[in-house]
Amino acid sequence: MNDAIRTGLRGLGQTLITIGVVVLLFCVYELQVTNLITARAQDRLGDSLSRGWAEAPRQGVPGSGVPGQPPPAQPVAAPALGNAFARLYAPSLQGFGSRVLVEGVGVEDLKDGPGHIPTTALPGEVGNAVLSGHRTTYGAPFNRWDELRPGDAVVLETRDTWFTYTISGSEIVAPTAVEVTLPVPRQPGATPTKALLTMTTCNPKYSARQRLIVSAELSATTPKSVGKPPALQGA
Amino acid sequence: MYGWIWRTLPGGLPGKLVGSVLLLTVVVALLFLVVFPAVEPLLPYSDVTVEPGPAQQSAP
């Protein structure tokens, strides 16, 4: 009888220890391994982006527009789902560097990097370009997005252009607040006149209770032939 | 359970040690490559987009 109890208790103890070790390993996976997965994806996407930009013929090359006039504003071609199409810079956040943006905000897209909601405006376009990114795990691109203050710059680099957006504000909303992604946020049916950028991530960290929304407005459009925009100089 | 595994592993002490390491490697690999990626969507912190409501929870 005593032996049976002892065996049962030993089994229980081993089971509990095993569960504890598995949970710890899961923390290691979430906090470390997912970052490695994303870092590798970012390297791969960054390479393909640079290669694509170098190979593809530039839009608005001399001769394609009216002679003697500057080439027309250059729309960014709609990228394919899952593809890299731009780089994101947040010069006010020390150590952020840049991240490759992917098209799409599916689970797998966001493992590669911050994503762009396909139905929303493209960088530089009039309307509301909406980006979503992880706050924690998978490289946590928007981890410090709560530190962005009005007046800070966020820059999107496309093949031909730097688009500098200036932060106008941030807020905490419910997870269902889709109205912030409208072309004119919170005004269904309104015709957009400004090029806005809205970035969403989860809030608080490690929770899905709320969303952190950071809003910005296009403040400068700099052709790459001119050089880096002021926001990135000295960085 | 661990006692039974240790007793069952063949090859004396060296064999038992090698067998233990192999078993541990297989288990950890299974956890990291299969179990954890499968469990992860059940956790809340991948939800970074705004969604119309509880009816459409498929995207994060």
Interface residues (C-beta under 8 A of the other chain):
Chain A: G11 Q14 V22 L25 F26 Y29 E30 V33 V105 G106 V107 L110 I117 S132 G133 H134 R135 T136 T137 Y138 F142 V173 P175 T176 A177 V178 V180 T181 T200 T201 C202 K205 Y206 S207 A208 R209 R211 I213
Chain B: M1 Y2 V28 L31 F32 F36 V39 E40 P41 L43 P44 Y45 S46 D47 V48 T49 V50 E51 P52 G53 A59 P60
